[in-house]
């Protein structure tokens, strides 16, 4: 597993991570999936799994926007 992006909310300490996971399905085949993980202090970590990077990145951007500190300029998401 590899963390592609990580955002930590400045006020509440909520961490949102976009993770890539590669699984060997057969000797010559690799399955790549993505997950968005929400880790809030004192709560159970939650995640959602996606097969495509576009959907996972969209979910990551929406969650980061929800927790503040993000501006969107066109299709580009800028995380401070």
C-alpha positions as CSV (number, residue, x, y, z in Angstrom):
1,X,0.0,0.0,0.0
2,X,1.2,3.5,-0.8
3,X,-0.3,6.8,0.5
4,X,-0.7,9.1,-2.5
5,X,-2.1,12.1,-0.6
6,X,-2.7,13.0,3.0
7,X,-4.6,15.9,4.5
8,X,-4.9,16.7,8.3
9,X,-7.6,19.2,9.4
10,X,-6.1,22.1,11.3
11,X,-8.8,22.4,13.9
12,X,-10.1,18.9,14.6
13,X,-7.1,16.7,13.6
14,X,-9.1,14.6,11.1
15,X,-6.8,12.8,8.7
16,X,-8.0,12.0,5.2
17,X,-5.7,9.7,3.1
18,X,-5.8,8.5,-0.5
19,X,-4.2,5.1,-0.7
20,X,-3.2,3.0,-3.7
21,X,-3.1,-0.8,-3.3
22,X,-1.7,-3.3,-5.8
23,X,-2.6,-7.0,-5.6
24,X,-1.1,-9.8,-7.7
25,X,-4.0,-11.7,-9.1
26,X,-2.2,-14.2,-11.3
27,X,1.6,-14.5,-12.0
28,X,1.4,-11.9,-14.8
29,X,-1.6,-9.8,-13.6
30,X,-1.7,-6.9,-11.1
31,X,-5.0,-5.5,-9.8
32,X,-4.7,-1.8,-8.7
33,X,-7.4,-0.4,-6.4
34,X,-7.7,2.8,-4.4
35,X,-9.2,3.7,-1.0
36,X,-10.1,6.9,0.8
37,X,-9.5,6.6,4.6
38,X,-11.0,9.0,7.2
39,X,-9.3,8.8,10.6
40,X,-10.8,11.0,13.3
41,X,-9.4,11.2,16.8
42,X,-11.4,9.0,19.2
43,X,-13.4,7.4,16.3
44,X,-13.1,4.2,14.3
45,X,-11.2,4.8,11.0
46,X,-13.6,4.5,8.0
47,X,-12.7,3.8,4.4
48,X,-14.3,3.5,1.0
49,X,-12.8,1.5,-1.9
50,X,-12.7,2.5,-5.6
51,X,-11.5,0.7,-8.7
52,X,-10.5,3.9,-10.5
53,X,-8.3,6.8,-9.5
54,X,-10.7,9.4,-10.8
55,X,-13.5,8.4,-8.5
56,X,-11.1,8.0,-5.5
57,X,-9.5,11.4,-6.2
58,X,-13.0,13.0,-6.4
59,X,-14.1,11.4,-3.1
60,X,-10.8,12.6,-1.5
61,X,-11.3,16.2,-2.7
62,X,-14.9,16.3,-1.5
63,X,-13.9,15.0,2.0
64,X,-11.0,17.5,2.3
65,X,-13.3,20.3,1.2
66,X,-15.8,19.2,3.8
67,X,-13.2,19.5,6.6
68,X,-12.0,22.9,5.3
69,X,-8.7,24.3,4.1
70,X,-9.2,23.6,0.4
71,X,-9.8,25.7,-2.6
72,X,-10.8,24.4,-6.1
73,X,-9.6,26.1,-9.2
74,X,-11.2,24.4,-12.2
75,X,-10.2,20.8,-12.1
76,X,-7.2,21.3,-9.8
77,X,-7.5,20.8,-6.1
78,X,-5.0,22.8,-4.0
79,X,-4.4,21.5,-0.5
80,X,-2.4,23.8,1.7
